Amino acid sequence: MAKSIIWSKEASEDLIQILDYWNERNKSTEFSIKLYNQINDTIALVIHYPVLGRKTDFGDIKNIRAGVFNFF
C-alpha cells in the first residue's frame, strides 16, 4: 500500500503556477484554496486506496477524476 505521494519538482512548480493563475484571474484565493483542498483530498484517497483510478495507456499511470478535474 502506498504511504505517500512523491511530487516531482516539475509537478510542484506546476501546482504553484496553477494556483497563482487562479489567484490572479479571480482576484481572490477562494477558488485556489478549494482546488488545493480537492487535490489534497484526492491524494489522500490514492494513499488509502492505491488501486483507485482508471488504467491509462501509460504503464502504471492511472487517471483519477475529482469533480471537473482529472489527475494522472
N, C-alpha and C positions, 0 to 999 in steps of 0.2 A: 504494500500500500504506500502511496506517495505521502511523504511527510511535509514537503514544502515545494513551492514553485520557485524555480530559479529564473530570474529575469535577465535577459541579455542586456548589455549596455545599450544597444540599439533600441530594444523594446522599452527600456526605462526612459530613454530620451524621447521616443515617440509618444509615450503616455504623457509626459510633461508638455510636449508640444500640443497634443490634442486638448489637454485641459486648459492650457494657456489660450489656445484658439477660441474655445468656447467662452472663456472669461472675457476676452476682448470683444467677441461677437455680441455677447449678451449684456456686456457691461455689468456683469454680476457673476458671482461664484456659485449661485444656487444650482444651476444645471451641472456644472463641473463636479460639485460635491455629490450630487445624485449619481452621476456617471461613475465617479470614482468608487462610491459605495456599491454600485451594481457590479463593477469589475471585481471588487474585493469579495462580494457575496458569491460570485461565480467561481472565483479561485477557491474559496472555502468549500464549495460543492465538489470541485475537482479533487481537492485534497482528501475529502471524506469519501468520495466515490470515484476512484481513479479510472474506472471503465466507462464513466459517463461521457456522452458525446457520440457524434456520428463519425464513422470512418471516412477518411478522405483518400485521394489518390497519392498522397504524400507520405507513405510509410506509416510511422507511428503518430502522425499528427491527426488530431481529431478536431471537429467543429462543434462548438457549443453555442447554442442560441440563448441569449439572455435579453428579454424584451425585444427591442428592434435591432439589437447588435449581435453580430456573430464574432465569436472568439475562436482563434486557432491555436 
